[in-house]
Amino acid sequence: MNGTLYLCATPIGNLGDVSARCLEILNSVDLIAAEDTRRTLQLLNHFGISKPLTSYHEHNKREKGGYIINLLKQGKNVAQVSDAGTPAISDPGEDLVKLCIENDITVTSVPGPVAGINALILSGLSTARYAFEGFLSVNKRHRKEHLADVKNDARTLIFYEAPHKLRTTLADMRDAFGADRKIALARELTKVHEEILRFTLGEAVKYYEELTPRGEYVIVVEGAKEPKAEAQWWESLSVAEHIEKYISGGMSSKEAIKQTASDRNIPKREIYNEYHNLS
């Protein structure tokens, strides 16, 4: 019988955010696959957990993916943890989940912290509809294409960014979305020095001209405003005035009623009755 892969969400800062179930799973599995074994070891040591660790990250996921699948096929249980937060979100755990599905291996989630969601609910921007966009490409052309694709998206957008790329990313966003688009920058989430900065993109670019970005960032961007529909020339007119305008332009009353009904998206019979009741 195959084992189970557990996707274990770990704290993004405050160790007190780890769940009792997560600790129970980490203490019971045969192996923990970690994006950063050093960071995970600190977590395990803090809670007195001693388990075999193996590295599983973007650069070795093909080789290690096969190794982990083989263990699971032997009936071993494996926990996968990311550097911090929830695995498979901007994380090679996504590939491991696909491998498990292809091999009929059970995968289950042990939920917990997600940096993007924490930043969203602290941003002050709309949480009704949102889209997770992850990290932008380091390739300049791909970055610009990505931003162009979401420029007119009305949903709130969530991006992750490293400190050494933040200035470039903010400048690219300002150029793509406009200087007046609202954003929130979240860093050091759940830690003592947690900071949520709320700016326009123009203000954010200026702010970091003089300040060196530090820590991993979540950038929450206001969605695009829905374009206002152009006012129709007839909107200030009554139905009778609307019809008379067409008649004065040379239409028959029948044609004028039909066109007025089309303009207002109202059944022709209703327009006819209203017009003749007023006549």
Secondary structure, 3 states (H helix, E strand, C coil): CCCEEEEECECCCCHHHCCHHHHHHHHHCCEEEECCHHHHHHHHHHCCCCCCEEECCCCCHHHHHHHHHHHHHCCCCEEEECCCECCCCCCCHHHHHHHHHHCCCEEEEECCCCHHHHHHHHHCCCCCCEEEEEECCCCHHHHHHHHHHHCCCCCEEEEEECHHHHHHHHHHHHHHHCCCCEEEEEECCCCCCCEEEEEEHHHHHHHHHHCCCCCCEEEEECCCCCCCCCCCCCCCCCHHHHHHHHHHCCCCHHHHHHHHHHHHCCCHHHHHHHHHHHC
